[in-house]
């Protein structure tokens, strides 16, 4: 076959030299080749080398349909006794369109379960959605005129449900379009707003209550004034640019013991009234709620004199220098004070209208890293403060309402002020004697914000329901020791996050969610929760739906028979108005999706879930059944742009994953890459980076990798087009190079699956591309082309190549299938051996055999390839190697190895000739050359000669020895032509 320039078929098979051939121009008459074109066994396949971008998405959909992608999950669930692999799906939030984070998460999960399916497991994967919560509620009523639309709780819930349902439908369609395997019917998925899910949550809440692990209390919790609800730690994000008003104030000390009075007055002409404790705080709004000062009993304290001031001041010795820099004042140390001496000191409340004498109390939470080593305590507005307050019998009273404004409890002049405003800070400072304010600064620091409204939160005591994490934490930590965390860099972080976790507030002040199934006795404000009530609520769910708590009257919620059972008058009962934290919703998903004794093999989510779903699932599972819900945690990062910036609409760096698959508005800037390119990008980067970079350059690189795979698969499919005609595979004898590539293929396959097993999908991608580029294309396929194309179609040599290529093809399809299932299924559809047109994932055959392991053959080929390097080095530049022959003088040890590939002294058709890609080779033994077998150093010399005889005009490799109709051909080609002429039906097509 000739191209327009007259180059021979062997050097011009494709426009791209994707197989790594060394190309040389060979000037021959065009007519000479025409007579031989139909005698060459060129590749033949209808598998396309390139899908035009406009047709890319339609082609992907076509392959998904033809190869039954939608039926695969249900099909594999029918396997009888297969071992089960459970990947429990962390529910994505039913809010908004899928983004790159969704793509990373869902595709990583799909790669994992597809790999397990190919390993013979029966996969358990039930997609889920987290359907409740404030963000959905806010978006559902976003465009309503609040003044003219007074929505009832049921109205809000209906709008929120409709919003969540639409989001689920949209997300589900996108996930399916990414070829994510699952049963996407309603029965195949789980939704936290389904009545069956809610019934399970009622039951589990009651189980926790019976164990004494959930309780109601008045405690400080993170409170969002912008959302008017309590928040859990996982619902916070920290703003490192937050600015607070930081103040240093002096509070007057009093009530010294005699010995301490002596210490303070030593070397001082002063009295008790001029002794002060220094406090530093970034929340001056909490000063009206001050109830004590805490000190650390392990710290040393000092009394200092500040130049320009008459008073004497107490602070931690380690913080004196920092205090001096902060205030810009010089200080002198007067005395050292033991922390033991502080135990009976009192002080006057810092606000001048409060006439209160308050204590100094020891606490280990006080540190010497900033401030003064003395911390003001407001038990209703700090978690450590609350613990001190409870221990010391303080009255816990919040001075802030749900809007973040001061209540009457704050005192005169403060009522109604918003505590997060600068006006509030200024007003509070005016209520402190000016001479007691030593510094006022704007302090930039990390501060908790509501993750949805993006506004700051406060700590505020309120009546809430809590899960007792202190009782569970150590057991959870012990369970975590047996959990594998991937990558393992997250192990210590997750453990420390769990260790530091405070109590878990599980109640929220909204209506879109699961109602806390509790009624209250109004006479004593005690909760009423019993097994019979829970059973009754579950029946109401079945009969009246998920809005029953808001729609039905109290007499239906707690009927007369249960009131009598509990000796209650219904007039004394009221219905609770709070809902459960959505992290408890999703954290209990294991109890709904898995059987009682099942533990998921894998939980796979983003790094943010180390404080969220990973923890809530662990805590609830340990609390309810004493064991972790998972064996392995897979943690991936966030999608970022090429500069490492988190994707944000405000920055304008967002990339829509659907634009990658289907193309963006501007197809030149955002061409459609298809499903497999998106998946290849995820596999190639999401397991490698803490933050996952996405850019046009990286996507283009992924596209080139997938196209390289496609091109190689096309050649392999074409090369095996008539392999089904091999009557007996055992009768075919493989060449050494065939055995060698199978040897490499075996260990390649083993290494790939080891990487799959350790979830190193980025290394899987790199290994595949490296193997097909260097071992398959550049090495094996380049070497065997002559045998494949020019040998007789039924010859042992050609059939050996085809059997080898078929094995390469099967292994490649199986190793790429988890990552690029569309490409793998499409290629398998065109596989010559797939006459039944079954799908790759439904096929059941072994792809590797231990008989492929042949270290002796590896030694032979490695030596031959080493000789080939010398041949290339010694050859004239720009000369076709087929016009060259070589004389190889080898040491006895080297000769004995090479002789296995070259059993005649001079040959033009030995395996060594094929490997070296020369016209002929002469192999001589030279006893004067000595090899070192211990170091695998073989000695040989190579002498290159030009071939003076004409080369065969059919194969352009071997020396012409036979004249055929005015053309010079080699003996091999003459025999092939004789066979062709005896079979007039012989026709061979080539790849278009």
Secondary structure, 3 states (H helix, E strand, C coil): CCCCCCCCCCCCCCCCCCCCCCCCCCCCCHHHHHCCHHHCCCCCCCCCCCCCHHHHHHHHHHHHHHCCHHHHHHHHHCCCCCCEEEEECCCEECCCCCCHHHHHHHHHHHHHHHHHHHCCCEEECCCEEECCCHHHHHHHCCCCCCCCCCCCHHHHHHHHHHHHHHHHHHHHHHHHHCCCCCCCCHHHCEECCCHHHHHHHHHHHHHHHHCCCEEEEEEEEEEECCCCEEECHHHEEEEEEEEEEEEEEEEEEECCCHHHHHHHHCCCCCCHHHEEEEEEECCHHHHHHCCEEEECCCCCEEEEEECCCCCEEEEEHHHHHHHHHHHCCCEEEEEEECHHHHCCCEEECCCCCCCCEEEEEECCCCCCCCCCCEEEECCCCCHHHHHHHHHCCCCCCCCECCCCEECHHHCCCCCCCECCCHHHHHHHHHCCCHHHEEEEEEEEEEEEEECCCCCECEEEEEEEEEECHHHHHHHHHHHHCCCEEECHHHHHHHHHHHHHCCCEECEECCCCCCECCCEEECCCCEEECCHHHHHHHHHHHHHHCCCHHHHCCHHHHCCHHHHHHCCCCHHHEEECCCEECHHHHHHCHHHHHCCCCCCECEEEEEHHHHCCHHHHHHHHHHHHHCCCCECEEEEECEEECCCCCECCCCCCCCCCHHHHHHCCCCCCCCCCCCHHHHHHHHHHHCCCCCEEECCHHHHHHHHHHHHHHHHHHHHHHHHCCCHHHCCCHHHCCCCHHHHHHHHHHHHHHHHHHHHHHCCCHHHHHHHHHHHHHHHHHHHHHHHHHHHHHHCCCCCHHHHHHHHHHHHHHHHHHHHHHCCCHHHHHHHHHCCCCCCCCCCHHHCCCCCCCHHHCCHHHHHHHHHHHHHHHHHHHHCCCCCCHHHEEEEEEECHHHHHHHHHHCCCCEECCCHHHHHHCCCEEEEEECCCCCCEHHHCECCEEEEEEECCCCECCCCCCCECCEEECCEEECHHHHHHHHHHHCCCCCCCCCCC
